[in-house]
Amino acid sequence: MTENLYNKAKALKKATYEYEFSICTLVTRKDEYNEMVDSFQRSGFTDDICEFIYADNTKSNLFDAYEAINYFLRQANGKYIILCHQDILINKDNVADLKKRLSDLDIKDQNWAICSNSGAAGPNHVVYHISYPDGSFMNKGKFPLKVSAIDENFILVKNEAFLKVSNDLKGFHLYGTDLCLQAELNGYSAYVIPFNLTHKSLGNKNEEFYVIRKKLISKYDDFFRNRWIQTNVSIFYLSGSIFKLFYGNSITLFFARIFNGIKKKI
C-alpha cells in the first residue's frame, strides 16, 4: 500500500508568466525614460502583454547595474525579460517584428537564452543592427548570429533560463559580457538578431570601464584556470589546454598530492 504524501508539501510546477515581456531599465532621467516607455507602447508593447520595471537612480546611484539586473531577473513576471537603456526608442521595428525574430531563434537553437541587436562573435567580428538619431542605420552581420558578447543598449533574456550576473562585479559596464559568460556556463547561447531601434548614444568607455574590464578578466582567468577537482568519490582534471592529457595523468596527480601534503604541513 502506497503511503500518502505529506499533506503540507507542494508539488513542483513549471513556471507560468503573467506577461509576455518585462521591460526593465535603470533610470537617471525621468523625461527620457517616459519617452522610452511611450515608444515601446506605440510599437505594440502594451500593458496587457508587458510590465515596466525600473531601478530609480534619479537622485543617487541606489543601484549599480549588476545589482539592479539581478533584481530584475529575479522579480520580472514576463516570459522574456528586456534589459534596456533609458536612451533607446522603439521607433523602427515593433513587437510583431521581435516576436518573429524570437520564433526564428527557437527554430535555430532551442538552447538560446539571450539576444541583442549588437555584439561580437570573436576578435574583429563585431556585428550590429541598430539606428542612431542622425538617421544612420548600422547593419553588419548575417543574422541571427551566435555571439560571445553583447551590447547593453537592448538585451532580451529568457526568464526560464534563470540567469544572473556575477555577485562579485560592480558598476555600469560589461554586464552584457558577464551575462553571456554566465549563460554559456549554464549551457545556453547568446545571439544578435536584426531588431532595429534608435539608440541615442554611442557608449562611453570612461575610466570605470577599464577598472571593471580588469576585474572581469581577473575573475574569469581564475575561474577557467587548469585545476584538479576532488569530489567525495572521484578526482579529475579540468583544462581547455591541448596539454590536458599530460597535466591530467596519474603521474602528475601523484606529484600534486605530494605538493598539497607538504603545503598542509607548513
N, C-alpha and C positions, 0 to 999 in steps of 0.2 A: 504493500500500500504506500502510495506517494504522500509524503508529508506536505502540508500546506506551507507556502512561503510566508515569511514573517509579514504580518498584516500591515505594518507601518513602512515596509520597504516600497520603493518606487521603481518600476521597470524603466530602464534607459530607453529614451526615444531619440530618433534623429531630429535635428533642428528644423524648425519651420520659421519662416521670416515674415514679419509684419509688412515690410516694404520690399520693393524690388531694388531700390537704391538708397544708400545712406550717403549723404554728401557732407563731408567733414572738412573743416577749414580752421586754420589758425588765423585769428582776426586781430589786426592792429589798427585798421581804419574802417570805421563803420560804414561810411558812404561807399567805399569801394566794395565792401562785402555785400551791401544791399544791391549794388549794380550787378555783381556776380550772380546772386541768387535770382534776380529778375531775369537775367539772360538764360539761366537754367530753366526757369519756369516757362518762359516764352518758347523754349525749344522742346517742350514736351515733358520736362522733368517736374511734373505737377505733384501737388501734395498728396494725391491719392496713391501714388506709387513711390513717393520719395519722402524721406525725412532729412532735415537740415540740422546739423550739429556743429557748434563752433566752440573753440577754445578762446576765451576772452583775454587777449593781451593788449587791450586798448589803453589801459592805464599803466601797466608794467608787464614784464615778462613772467606772468604767473606760470606759464608752461613753456618748456623748451620743446622742440619738435619731436624728439624721441619720446618724451613722456606723454605728450598730447596724442601722438599716434597710437601708443599702446592703450591709452584710454579709449580712443575712437574705435580701435579694433575690438576691444572688449565690450563696449557698450552699444555699438551700432546694431540696429534691428533689420538691416537690409540684406538681401541676398548678395548684393555687390556693394562694396564699400569704396566710395570715391574719396581719395585724399587729394585735395587740390589747394592751390594758392588762391588768395583772395583777388589777385590781379589777372584772372582769366575771364573771358567772355565766351559763352557758348552761342556763338553767332554765325557759325559756319555749318557744321554738321549738327544733327539733332538726335533725340532719343531713339528714333527708329534706326538711324544710321549706327548708333552704338550697339543696339540690340543685334543688328545684323553682324557687326564685327565680332561680338561675343559668340554668336552662333557659329561663325566661321572658325573661331578658335576651338570651340567644343569639338568640331569635326576634325580639326588638325591635330589636337593634342588634349586628351582628356585630363592630363595632369597639369594644365596651366593653372596658375593661381594669381598672376599679376600681369597687368598690361598698362601701357602708357602710350603717349604719342611721340616719344623721343627716348633714345637710349643708345647703347653701344653693344655690338656683338663681339668686339675684340679690338686689338690695337689698330688704330687708324680706320676703324669701321664704325663711325658714328652715323646713326640714322634718325630721321625725324619726318614729321608730317604735321606742320604747325604754321600758323599765320601770326603776323605782328601788326601793330597799329598803323605802320606806314604803308600797309597794303601788300607787303611782301608775303609770299607763300613759300615756305621752305619744305621741299619734299625730296627725300633721298632714301632709297631702300626698296626692297621687294617684300611687301607685307602680306600676311603677318610674319614677322621675323623674330626668331628666338634670340634673346639678348642676355648679357650678364649684368647689365646695369641700366637703370632708367633715370630719366629726368623727373624732378619732383613737382613740376607745374601741374601735372594731372596723372594720378596713379589710381588704378582700379584694382581692388583686391577681392578675391572670392572669400566670403565670410566663412564658408565651410572648411577652408584651409587652416583656420585657427592660427594664423601667422602673428608674429610680433617682431618688433625691432629690439636691438640689444639694450639691456638694462645698464651696461657699463659704458655707453656712449651718450654724450650730451651735446646740445647745441642745435643748429638750424641748417646743417649741411650734411649731404651724403647719406641721409636716411633711406633714400631710394636704393642706393647701392647695398646698404646693410640689409634692407628688406629682401632684396634679390638673393643675397648670400644665405640668409635665413631660410628662404623658400627652397633653395637648392638643397640645403642640408636636410630639409624635411621631404624631399622627393618631388618637389614642384618646380615648374619652369615659369619664366617671365618672357613677355613678348612686347614688341612695339607694333601697334595697329594703326591703320590710317583713319584716325578720328581727328578731324581738323577743328581747331578752335583758335581764338585770338589770345595770345599771351602778351601782356603789356611790357614785360621785362626780358632782358637777355641774360639775367642772372648776375650774381655778384660774388666773385671769388675774393673775398676780403681776407684779412689775417686769420680770422676764426676758421675759415675754410681749411687752411693749411694745418692748423692745430688739430682739427677733427680728422683730417686726412691721415696725419701721422698716427693718431690714436687708433683709427680703424685698421691701418696697415699692421700696427703692432699687435692688435687683438687677434687678427686672423693669421698672421705669421706664427703666433704662438699656438693657436688652435690647430693649425694644419701641420704642425711640426711632426717629424718622424718620431714614433714612440712605441714602446711596448705597452700593451693593455693587459692587466692581470684582473681576471674575474675570480669568483669563488671556485670555479670549476675548470677554468681554461686560461690560457695565455696566448696572445697573438700579437703580431706586429702590424702597425699602420704606417703606410708610406705611399706616396704617389711617385716615388723615385724609381727609375729603371734599375737601381741597385737594391731594390727591396729584397730580392732573394739572398743577396749577400749579407745585408744587415739583419734580416729576419730569420736566419737559420739557427739551428740548435747550438752551434759553437759560440755564436755571438751572444745568444741568450745566457750561456754558461758564464761568460765573462761579465755580462750585465748584472747577473745575480751576485757575483763576487764583489763587483764595484758597489752595488747597493748595500751589501752586507757591511762593507768597510765604512760607508757613509753613516750607517746606523750606529757604529761603534765610536765614531768621532764625536 
